[in-house]
Amino acid sequence: CKATVMVIDEDALPLTRAWCLFEVLQTFIKSKRCPGSFSGLLLATPSGVLNYPGSASVDAAMAVAERLAFIRMQDAEASDESDKQMISDLVMAYEGGFETMNRFIRNSIRDALMVIKSHHNEQFERLVELLLAREESHGKFKGRGSSA
């Protein structure tokens, strides 16, 4: 197992379900036990994987991040109350309980946003440099009396 992939929409509905919280808990545990060989939580949207440069839309990432900034894992629901209680008990057995899980989710989306930001900043800088180079090239032709 190299990572956990969670398919998520802009409303982050999977993170409102207790069994998805259980998967997040397992991802958190695996991330702590295997810190170099396990990639953690990958967030897949209809536009791509948020954690991979250039594969997801900025708008999708921003919408998911906006939702996850305020999510409280302790509010996750289950159709069977005993499932919810069992999963809550497992989460609470870890130091920090739900706050640790909430922080893990927020850090995961923050890391994904930083990947997207870095990728898009590089792309913008490349395009600005390309446009400047074209402008300088155009200016050189004009300076020689050539019409471009």
Secondary structure, DSSP 8 states (H G I E B T S, - for coil): ---EEEE--TT-GGGGBHHHHHHHHHHHHHHHHSTTT---EEEEETTEETTSTTSS-HHHHHHHHHHHTT--GGG-B-SSHHHHHHHHHHHHTSTTHHHHHHHHHHHHHHHHHHHHHHHHHHHHHHHHHHHHHHHHHHHHHHHTT---
